[in-house]
Amino acid sequence: MRCKVFPSLALLAGIMLTGCGPSSPGVAVKGLVTYDGQPIPKGRISFEPSSSTMHVAVVSAKIENGGYQLPADAGPAPGQYNVRIAGYDGAPPKPSEIDPADAPGVEFLGHPLFDEYVTLIEVADDDRPRDIIVPTNAGRR
């Protein structure tokens, strides 16, 4: 019985020590996101691993005045990513849009400018900005 338990414990300890995080360090990523020729006032950008960069974490950042930035310690590992962009107009909520049940501290980003846009980009360890143009056919809401 002891012989069967020890290998299982050793395997479990090995898994716990290696963790589930990215296998390579992240890189700093920044850029400008535009829609209809203008910087997106507010939004979110997420870098989700594609099939070629599996086993790395999803990372995301706020978009403010079109700009986004992820420092290396919070950035994606080099590789290909499906990038999801949600863009908002930054306008304040109308009284009818405020729900008292909303969690305190939830930021209202405005009204959606388009349906969520997804594109594939390559992230490399360089200082080049990753600017993204959301096409006007992404769908205006």
Salt bridges, closest charged atoms under 4 A:
ASP36 OD2 - ARG140 NH2 2.97
GLU48 OE1 - ARG84 NE 2.89
GLU64 OE2 - LYS42 NZ 3.49
GLU64 OE2 - LYS62 NZ 3.91
ASP89 OD2 - HIS111 ND1 3.23
GLU97 OE1 - HIS111 NE2 2.93
GLU107 OE2 - LYS42 NZ 3.28
GLU107 OE1 - LYS62 NZ 2.84
ASP115 OD1 - ARG141 NE 3.07
GLU116 OE1 - ARG84 NH1 2.83
ASP126 OD2 - ARG128 NE 3.56
ASP126 OD1 - ARG130 NH1 2.84
